[in-house]
Every structure is written in C-alpha cells, then in structure tokens.
Amino acid sequence: MREAHPIERAVGMEHYVSDAAGVGGRLRDRPADFRVRELEAFDTEPVDADTGAYPHLVFRAELANWDTNDFASRLSDRLGISRERVSWAGTKDKRAVTTQLFSVKGIDADALPEIDGATVEAVGRAGRPILFGDLAGNAFEIVVRDAERPENAASVVADLAAFACGEDPTADDGASATEDLPDGETTVGVPNYFGQQRFGSRRPVTHEVGLAIARGDWEAAVLAYVGNPHEREPEATREARAYADETRDWAGALDRLPGALGYERSICHRLVENGADEPADFREALESLPSNLQSLFVNAAQSYVFNRILSERLERGLPFDRPVEGDVVCFRDGDAPSDLAVPDPGRVQRVTEKRLSTVERHCERGRAFVTAPLVGTETDLGDGEPGDIERAALDDVGLEPGDFDLPGEFHSDGTRRAILLRTDLGVDRDGDDLTFAFALPKGSYATVVLREFRKGDPAA
C-alpha cells in the first residue's frame, strides 16, 4: 500500500489501496467537469394536488457553481420567505453541476423565480418537506484534466477490482500493470472513507473542534475553530487566527478576522458579549452557530475515528469484502433501487463463529456489508480483533461512547457504516483527460474513489 498525501493522513486516511502510481491531473477545472445527479427516493403527488394536504412544493434544480446552502438562501430571499421553509436531501459541492431535489413550503409552482446558474422544474407536491437523506444515492460524471500519467489509470482499475473481491492488489508483483482501459464498466472497491470535504477541504479542522467538544473542553473547541491557522489560508487570515491563539483577546480577534469568516466572527462577537470567563461561555458561543454546523463538528469527530479504524484494518490485512469473527454487519436496504446496493445501518447482526460462514455468503451476494462504528452513546463496539481496533482508535483520541452524551445539537446516538465502497466504474480517455462515471449510495464520497487514481493533493 502507498502512503497517502499528508493532508489526507491528517484526517485518518493513511493509505491508498492501489499500489499503482497515480495519474495526477486537475480536478474541478471547471464546474461542468464535476457532474452530480441525485438518485431520487422521494414520492410526490401531482403539482396540482391540494395544497392543504400537500403544502410542500417539490422541484428539481440543476445548479452550476452553486453551494447548496447559498442557493437555498438566495431562493428564500427571492421568494420573500424564511430560509427554514426550504429543504433538500443532500448537500452538494459548489464547484460542480448538480441536479437535486428541493422542497419549499407554502408556494405554488408558478412562483419559482429565475436565478442565474439554476434551472428549476416543478416535480410535484408532498405532505412533508424533503429531509436530509431522502435520496438513494448519487450518480457522478467527473473529468480529470491534463493527467500527467493517464496511462496509469488502467492499472489502478485492476488494483481496485482486486480489492473489491477481497484480493490483495499488491500480491501480483506488478502483473496487473497495463495501459489498456477495460471496455465498459468494471466493479471496483475502495475503503468507504469520509472524504476530505467532511473535514474542510482547505483547512481540515472540523474534527478537531468535534473532538474537543466530545471531551467537554469548550474553550479548546473554540480555539480549534477560530484560531488554529493553516498554511493554505491567506496570510491575513493566518495572522488573525494566530492572534486569537496567542492572546485570547476576542475583541481584537473580531477586528482582525476577515469579513468572509462569518462564523468565526459570530463566535468572537458572542465571547465579547458574555465575557468568556466560564466554560459555559465558550459553549454558548458555539451554540450561536447554525444547528447543522454544530452537528457537523461532532459528525466530523466520529468520521475521523471511523477513518482511523479503516486505516488500521488495512494495516492489519483484515478483509473489507467479508467479515471476520467479531465484526458487526448490516443488511441491504430493501427499499433502495435494485441496481444500487444501499446499506441499512438500522439492521445489524454481530458475527460469531457459528454465523460466520452464513454471513460470508450474504456479503458475497451483496445482501450484507461489514461495518465500523460512527461512535455515539448507543454504540456497541465489535468483538475480537475488529473490536480491538475500534477501542484502540477511541483510546488514541481519549474518548468513549458515553462522551457523546452532549447537549442539544452536539449529542449523537451513533450508528454504523459499511467499510467497503463498491461501484461499477467506467473510465474513458481522451488524450490526457480522463472521464470517470459511477454511482454511489448516499453518504459516500466520489473523492475517495478518485483519490486512488490521482494520488496527490486533494485540493489540486
């Protein structure tokens, strides 16, 4: 296994599965190079259905270079309604062309405004808003421009195909090396890591904030977010963060932080107001942030521990496609589209010696998936070697499941997540450009597939 890029290792992704050299190249050279289409899983009534019974208008939007939250804010402003009346199933990256569903409460289809960079189409009406997670997955078409070594893509495909079926990609001493891309699609697999954007693409610190929150150190959490300068940031930003770290002068930090850092400024403003004398003052400052951001901090901490667990499993050579004794598996979501294997973390089973062969067959047929925990208060850790890995990862960050019994939006019961991400991948080459097409279940990251091909700075 190759060692991952340093900024990936900082968020728990220690290795690449493929031993083949990367293709390099540029990602997101232009928005149209990163296309995402939701695989929809939300039922609606006709557009002209009774608005009393079905108050939520559902529409499909194609967005070019729009952050999902920013589009929702622009839409609510144009409609003259509260931002809270706009909902969606999944947050998408800004520098992309995305097709996704939204719902808006209490408007008619002909009230949808024209917005630059957006094409909207009314789909129907619903009795409830679309909620986060109301989708089966996403289909991607992604272009990597000006690859330095495009001929290496075929070898990476071969390595990932081996990993998908439980083989060691490094075991053939280079026998899989080839420059010929396969015709059509190939089933490939990668560890189901949380991608870089979960932690901050430029400044990966959200997990550091969440870890401090889970430890009950509210001041450290504030400093991890407001202070903690990163080399990728502009000089003025780094200086403002360093000032906050060194002085704890929140009024001075507020004067120095750029206007674009609205959340950091909001925290400082609250600390100036409340005096910042007690731990509760720092907690209150964090609670001034939007509720989804509060949850994101703790989710990122859970994601970091999850990534660490997967990296250790790779180090030990344990399989990802099938369980070992002590693992916990979940079963396939029966309501998902038949052509997309979506794990259902609500249906789990512990793997004992007696059940091992039966569960192996379920995994082989795509009916079950080996999992690792997103640790929360309700988490039951695994047994045997998988359980040892999970406990060691928690010990390394100084946490245990009960530490996630937190106030308000910071609380988390925890869940489980499949450790292997499989997909049918198509790769086309046009000179030095490579186009990748594949679909993933909800919650999985296209970038964790592409990182195996590019093998470099994820921000490049």
C-alpha positions in Angstrom: 0.0 0.0 0.0 1.2 3.5 -0.8 1.2 6.2 1.9 -1.5 8.8 1.4 -0.9 12.6 1.0 -0.2 14.3 4.3 -3.4 16.3 4.3 -5.3 13.0 3.9 -3.4 11.4 6.7 -4.4 14.3 8.9 -8.0 13.1 8.7 -7.3 9.4 9.2 -6.8 8.2 5.6 -3.4 6.7 5.9 -3.1 4.7 2.7 -4.1 4.2 -0.9 -5.3 0.6 -1.6 -3.8 0.7 -5.1 -0.1 0.3 -5.4 -0.1 1.7 -9.0 1.3 5.2 -9.5 -1.3 7.9 -9.7 -2.4 9.8 -12.9 -2.1 13.2 -11.4 -4.1 15.9 -13.2 -6.6 18.6 -12.1 -10.0 18.1 -10.6 -12.8 20.6 -10.9 -11.0 22.6 -13.6 -14.5 24.0 -14.4 -17.9 23.3 -12.8 -19.1 21.1 -15.7 -16.1 18.7 -15.0 -17.9 17.5 -11.8 -21.5 16.5 -12.5 -23.6 15.0 -9.8 -27.2 13.7 -10.2 -29.3 12.6 -7.3 -30.8 9.1 -7.5 -34.1 10.2 -6.2 -36.1 8.3 -3.5 -38.9 10.8 -2.6 -42.5 10.2 -3.7 -44.7 13.2 -4.7 -48.3 13.9 -5.7 -49.1 15.8 -8.9 -48.2 19.5 -9.0 -51.9 20.5 -8.9 -52.6 18.4 -5.8 -54.5 20.0 -2.9 -52.1 22.5 -1.1 -53.9 22.0 2.2 -53.0 18.3 2.3 -49.7 18.7 0.4 -48.3 22.1 1.4 -44.7 21.4 0.2 -43.8 22.1 -3.5 -41.1 19.7 -4.7 -38.8 20.9 -7.5 -35.7 19.6 -9.3 -32.9 22.1 -9.7 -29.8 21.9 -11.9 -27.2 24.2 -10.3 -24.0 25.3 -11.8 -21.3 26.6 -9.4 -23.8 26.9 -6.5 -23.3 25.9 -2.9 -26.5 24.2 -1.8 -26.9 26.4 1.3 -26.2 29.6 -0.7 -28.8 28.6 -3.3 -31.4 27.9 -0.6 -30.7 31.3 0.9 -31.0 33.1 -2.5 -34.2 31.2 -3.3 -35.8 32.2 0.1 -34.7 35.8 -0.4 -36.3 35.9 -3.9 -39.5 34.3 -2.6 -39.6 36.6 0.5 -39.9 33.7 2.9 -37.9 32.2 5.8 -34.9 30.2 4.8 -36.2 27.5 7.2 -39.0 26.7 4.6 -36.5 25.4 2.1 -35.3 21.8 2.4 -33.2 19.4 0.4 -32.0 15.8 0.6 -28.2 16.2 0.2 -25.6 18.9 0.3 -23.5 19.1 -2.8 -20.2 20.7 -3.6 -20.1 24.2 -5.0 -17.7 23.9 -8.0 -19.9 21.4 -9.9 -23.0 21.0 -11.9 -25.6 19.3 -9.6 -29.1 18.0 -10.1 -31.1 17.6 -6.9 -34.5 17.9 -5.3 -35.7 20.7 -3.1 -38.9 21.4 -1.3 -40.5 24.7 -0.4 -43.4 25.1 2.0 -46.4 27.2 1.0 -45.7 28.3 -2.6 -47.2 27.5 -6.0 -45.1 26.2 -8.9 -45.5 29.4 -10.9 -43.9 31.4 -8.0 -40.5 29.7 -8.6 -38.1 32.6 -9.6 -35.4 32.6 -12.2 -32.0 32.5 -10.6 -28.7 32.8 -12.5 -26.9 29.5 -12.7 -30.0 27.5 -11.9 -32.6 25.7 -13.9 -35.7 24.6 -11.9 -38.6 22.3 -12.7 -41.6 21.6 -10.5 -41.9 17.9 -9.8 -45.0 17.6 -7.5 -46.3 18.3 -4.0 -45.8 16.5 -0.7 -47.2 16.4 2.7 -43.9 16.8 4.4 -40.6 18.5 3.4 -37.7 16.7 1.9 -35.3 15.8 4.7 -31.6 15.3 4.7 -31.0 11.7 3.5 -34.2 11.5 1.3 -32.2 10.1 -1.6 -30.9 6.7 -2.6 -27.5 7.9 -3.8 -25.8 10.0 -6.5 -24.5 9.4 -10.0 -21.3 11.1 -11.0 -19.5 12.0 -14.2 -16.2 13.6 -13.4 -13.3 14.8 -15.6 -9.7 14.8 -14.5 -7.9 17.3 -16.8 -4.3 17.2 -18.0 -3.3 14.0 -16.3 0.5 13.7 -16.2 0.3 9.8 -16.4 -3.1 8.9 -17.9 -1.8 5.5 -18.9 -1.7 4.5 -15.2 -5.5 4.6 -14.9 -5.8 1.0 -16.2 -3.5 -0.4 -13.5 -5.4 1.4 -10.8 -8.7 0.0 -12.1 -7.2 -3.5 -12.0 -6.0 -2.9 -8.4 -9.4 -1.7 -7.2 -11.1 -4.5 -9.0 -9.0 -6.9 -7.0 -9.7 -5.1 -3.7 -13.5 -5.3 -4.5 -13.5 -9.0 -4.4 -11.1 -9.4 -1.4 -7.8 -9.9 -3.3 -4.6 -8.2 -2.3 -3.8 -5.7 -5.1 -0.1 -5.8 -4.2 0.2 -9.6 -4.4 0.9 -10.0 -8.1 4.2 -8.0 -8.1 3.1 -5.7 -10.9 1.5 -8.4 -13.1 -1.7 -6.3 -13.3 0.2 -3.3 -14.8 -1.5 -2.4 -18.1 -2.2 0.7 -20.2 -5.4 -0.7 -21.7 -8.6 0.6 -20.1 -11.3 -2.1 -20.0 -14.3 -1.7 -22.2 -17.5 -0.8 -20.4 -17.7 -0.9 -16.6 -15.6 -2.7 -14.0 -16.7 -3.4 -10.4 -14.2 -1.7 -8.2 -13.9 -1.2 -4.4 -12.2 1.2 -2.1 -12.4 1.8 1.7 -15.5 3.8 2.4 -13.6 6.7 3.9 -15.2 10.0 4.7 -13.7 12.4 2.1 -11.6 15.4 2.7 -14.6 17.8 2.3 -16.1 16.3 5.5 -13.3 18.0 7.5 -12.7 21.1 5.4 -11.0 20.9 2.0 -8.7 23.8 2.6 -8.4 23.7 6.4 -9.3 20.3 7.8 -10.2 21.2 11.4 -13.9 20.4 11.9 -13.0 17.0 13.5 -10.6 18.8 15.9 -13.5 21.0 17.0 -15.7 18.0 17.4 -13.1 16.0 19.4 -12.7 18.9 21.8 -16.5 19.2 22.2 -16.8 15.5 23.0 -14.0 15.8 25.6 -16.0 18.6 27.2 -13.3 21.2 26.5 -15.4 24.0 25.1 -12.6 26.6 25.0 -10.3 24.2 23.1 -13.2 23.7 20.6 -13.5 27.4 20.1 -9.7 27.8 19.6 -9.6 24.9 17.1 -12.2 26.7 15.0 -11.4 30.4 15.5 -7.6 30.1 16.0 -5.6 27.2 14.6 -4.1 28.8 11.5 -3.4 26.7 8.4 -0.7 27.1 5.8 -3.2 27.0 3.0 -5.0 30.1 4.2 -4.3 33.7 3.1 -1.7 35.5 5.3 -4.1 37.9 6.8 -6.3 35.0 7.9 -3.4 33.2 9.4 -2.3 36.2 11.3 -5.8 36.8 12.7 -6.1 33.2 13.9 -2.6 33.2 15.4 -3.6 36.4 17.3 -6.6 34.6 18.8 -4.5 31.6 19.8 -1.8 33.8 21.5 -3.9 36.4 23.2 -7.5 35.1 23.8 -8.4 38.8 23.0 -11.7 38.2 21.4 -12.5 41.8 20.6 -9.1 42.1 18.9 -9.6 38.9 17.0 -13.0 40.2 15.9 -11.3 43.3 14.5 -8.7 41.2 12.7 -10.8 38.4 11.2 -11.8 38.9 7.6 -15.4 39.6 6.9 -15.7 36.3 4.9 -15.2 34.3 8.1 -18.7 35.0 9.3 -19.0 32.0 11.7 -15.6 32.8 13.4 -16.7 36.4 13.8 -20.0 35.3 15.2 -18.2 33.2 17.9 -15.9 36.1 18.8 -18.8 38.6 19.0 -20.6 36.3 21.4 -17.5 35.9 23.5 -17.1 39.6 23.7 -20.7 39.9 24.9 -20.6 37.2 27.5 -17.1 37.9 28.9 -15.5 34.4 28.1 -14.9 33.8 31.8 -16.5 30.3 32.2 -16.6 27.1 30.1 -20.3 27.7 29.6 -19.5 31.0 27.8 -17.5 29.1 25.2 -20.2 26.5 24.8 -22.8 29.4 24.3 -20.6 30.9 21.6 -20.5 27.6 19.7 -24.3 27.3 20.1 -24.7 30.6 18.3 -23.7 28.8 15.1 -26.3 27.2 12.8 -27.6 23.9 14.1 -26.3 22.0 11.1 -22.8 23.3 11.7 -23.0 22.3 15.4 -23.9 18.7 14.4 -21.2 18.7 11.7 -18.5 19.3 14.3 -19.4 16.1 16.2 -20.1 14.2 13.0 -16.6 15.1 11.8 -15.1 13.8 15.0 -17.0 10.5 14.5 -15.8 10.4 10.9 -12.2 10.9 11.9 -12.3 7.9 14.3 -14.1 5.9 11.6 -11.3 6.7 9.1 -8.7 5.7 11.6 -10.5 2.4 12.2 -10.5 1.6 8.4 -6.8 2.5 8.1 -5.8 0.2 10.9 -7.9 -2.6 9.4 -6.0 -2.1 6.2 -2.7 -2.2 8.1 -3.6 -5.5 9.7 -4.7 -7.0 6.4 -8.2 -7.8 7.5 -10.7 -8.2 4.7 -13.2 -5.4 3.7 -15.5 -7.5 1.5 -16.3 -10.2 4.1 -16.4 -10.4 7.9 -14.2 -12.0 10.4 -15.4 -13.2 13.8 -16.3 -10.2 16.0 -17.4 -8.0 13.1 -20.8 -6.3 13.0 -22.6 -6.4 9.6 -25.6 -4.5 8.4 -28.0 -5.7 5.7 -29.1 -4.2 2.3 -31.9 -1.6 2.3 -34.8 -3.3 0.6 -36.4 0.0 -0.4 -33.4 1.2 -2.4 -33.3 0.9 -6.2 -32.4 -2.7 -7.3 -29.3 -1.5 -9.2 -27.8 0.3 -6.2 -26.7 -1.6 -3.1 -27.5 0.7 -0.2 -26.6 -0.5 3.3 -29.2 -0.2 6.1 -27.4 0.6 9.3 -30.6 0.0 11.3 -30.5 -3.7 10.6 -27.3 -5.2 12.1 -26.0 -8.5 13.3 -22.9 -9.5 15.3 -20.8 -12.1 13.6 -20.0 -15.1 15.8 -18.0 -18.2 14.9 -21.3 -20.1 14.4 -22.7 -17.4 12.0 -19.5 -16.6 10.1 -20.0 -18.8 7.0 -23.6 -17.8 6.6 -22.8 -14.1 6.9 -19.9 -14.5 4.4 -22.4 -15.8 1.8 -24.7 -12.8 2.4 -21.8 -10.4 1.9 -20.6 -12.3 -1.2 -24.1 -11.9 -2.7 -24.4 -8.2 -1.8 -27.0 -8.7 0.9 -24.8 -7.7 3.8 -21.9 -5.4 4.5 -19.1 -5.3 7.1 -19.4 -2.1 9.2 -17.4 0.0 11.6 -19.0 2.4 14.1 -19.7 6.1 14.0 -19.4 6.2 17.7 -22.1 7.6 19.8 -23.9 6.9 23.1 -25.8 3.9 21.7 -22.7 2.3 20.1 -22.0 -1.3 20.8 -18.4 -2.0 19.7 -17.3 -5.1 17.9 -15.7 -8.2 19.4 -12.4 -9.9 18.7 -9.8 -8.2 16.5 -12.4 -5.7 15.0 -13.4 -4.7 18.5 -9.8 -4.2 19.5 -9.2 -1.9 16.5 -12.3 0.2 17.4 -11.3 0.5 21.1 -7.8 1.4 20.2 -9.0 4.2 17.9 -11.1 5.6 20.6 -8.3 5.4 23.2 -6.0 7.3 20.8 -8.3 10.3 20.8 -9.2 9.9 24.5 -12.9 9.2 24.1 -15.5 6.5 24.8 -19.1 6.2 23.6 -20.6 7.9 26.7 -18.7 11.1 25.8 -21.2 11.8 23.0 -23.9 12.3 25.6 -23.8 16.1 24.8 -26.2 19.0 24.9 -28.5 19.9 22.1 -27.3 19.6 18.6 -23.9 18.2 19.7 -25.5 15.0 21.0 -25.2 11.8 19.0 -26.5 8.3 19.5 -24.1 7.0 16.8 -24.7 4.5 14.0 -22.7 2.1 11.8 -21.4 2.5 8.3 -20.2 0.0 5.7 -16.5 -0.2 5.4 -16.3 -1.2 1.7 -17.5 1.1 -1.1 -18.2 -0.9 -4.3 -19.3 0.6 -7.6 -19.4 -0.2 -11.3 -16.9 2.2 -12.8 -16.4 3.4 -16.4 -13.3 5.3 -17.4 -12.8 6.9 -20.8 -9.6 8.6 -22.0 -9.4 11.5 -24.4 -5.7 12.4 -24.7 -4.6 13.5 -21.3 -8.1 13.9 -20.0 -9.9 11.1 -18.1 -13.7 10.8 -17.5 -15.0 8.7 -14.7 -18.6 7.6 -14.4 -20.1 5.7 -11.4 -22.9 5.8 -8.8 -22.6 5.7 -5.1 -25.1 5.2 -2.2 -26.0 8.2 -0.2 -23.3 9.3 2.3 -20.4 8.1 0.3 -17.8 10.3 -1.4 -16.8 10.4 -5.0 -13.5 11.8 -4.0 -12.5 8.6 -2.1 -12.7 6.8 -5.5 -10.8 9.5 -7.4 -8.1 9.8 -4.8 -6.9 6.3 -5.7 -6.4 7.4 -9.3 -4.9 10.9 -8.7 -2.7 10.1 -5.6 -1.9 13.7 -4.7 -3.0 16.8 -3.0 -6.8 16.5 -2.9 -7.2 20.3 -3.3 -5.2 20.4 -6.6 
